[in-house]
Amino acid sequence: MDSSAERAYELDRAHVFHSWSAQAQIKPMVVTRAEGSYVWDGEGAQLLDFTSQLVFTNMGHQHPRIVRAIQEQAAELCTVAPGYVNAARSEAARLIASHTPAGLDKVFFTNGGADANEHAIRMARLHTGRQKVLSTYRSYHGGTHLAVNVTGDPRRWPSDNGAAGTVHFFGPFLYRSAFHATTEAEECERALGHLEQVIALEGASTIAAIVLESIPGTAGIMVPPAGYLAGVRELCDRHGIVFIADEVMAGFGRAGRWFAIEHAEGVVPDLLTFAKGVNSGYVPMGGVAINEAIAATFADRVYPGGLTYSGHPLAAAAAVATIRAMEDERAVERAAALGEEVFAPRLAELAGKHEWIGEVRGVGAFWAIEFVSDPVTREPLAPYGGSSDAMNRIVAGCKQRGLLPFVNYNRIHLVPPLTSTVEQVADAIDILDAAIADAGAQA
Ligand code: PLP
């Protein structure tokens, strides 16, 4: 490592307290430089960033147009409190509303995804006068108190004090069906039947909202079967429940549509939360897109919530530049094409080659590879909520060969910038192929 990378590492270990980690057991990678789909580590090694960090650099690293917009905004007006009107914020809200599903025309800005979900839930509770919130087990909705209790995945467990009124149910996931289903259609019908029962037994009149990732992200990129989200919409309508679509990870082009919920044609949530891709994560920003009925609730009644940095001008300027660059570079269409033309066929080929691959699934630039130790029993190659030597060997092999993959238990997610080239995706899959073969040979 050169001396400045070494100094950064030493100071980090002395003073930086890292998220989701046992502090003494981590060796975080130093990143000295990044550009497009690549990052460079402290040793000077170049790696293909197929994590988009935490799935947020949708337009790649150091996009010149976004960098320039932040610089120009900083020179003009660095910051102003949320109560004032600011041109960058107004334009960001207009651009966001121009892409959200029809009717979601007002935007409440937050600092990230967790607080977007917290505020969406608060709006739903005040709008309905009900308290309970339903969400799926295989989900992640954020790390703040309520958001982590709404979360279904194991990150909830250490903070699980049953935050008032959070109830979990099973979403559709055919490969590990909770309903013994054998087809997507069966899974859809049974998952909706299950949700209908949960609503009945919890008491529809106690339920404020159902919070769903339009495509669950970190929990496994399970694209819902055709008809599922329409079925949820119908249940919400029938029972006066607010439908909150969490598009924090799946939104802003990741799934080959501006918002992943567009894959379910005609389905419009009441509230839609976003963050990450809205400005490629260059400056922290999230938000809630709000429909007319819920906005009307707060027309003459105070909305009792806010944040010091809501709609921060630097974040808003980055959002304006990101969305315009996405439009001009046809980033969403490119992501869709990468999914159809490269990821789908190449990953299917990979699955055919390696016994350890139980399933590949995804859409756009949003793909998961599910590793199993036994293709018949589907025993995960690392336990739920844990890791294993075999998974660690695959990941280490990827990094040695120049690929940074996103890892979650027994899964590797390939979630590169939407701007990645066909060649970069092909390179990443070749590297993964070699890393799996090597890790298997050492078993
Ligand atoms: N919702 C989803 C679907 C996410 O993937 C995440 C973060 O990964 C969040 C919410 C929380 O966002 P943040 O970390 O910006 O608070």
Boltz pocket constraint, residues with backbone or C-beta under 6 A from the ligand:
constraints:
  - pocket:
      binder: B
      contacts: [[A, 54], [A, 111], [A, 112], [A, 113], [A, 114], [A, 115], [A, 117], [A, 140], [A, 141], [A, 142], [A, 143], [A, 213], [A, 217], [A, 218], [A, 246], [A, 247], [A, 248], [A, 249], [A, 250], [A, 275], [A, 276], [A, 286]]
      max_distance: 6.0
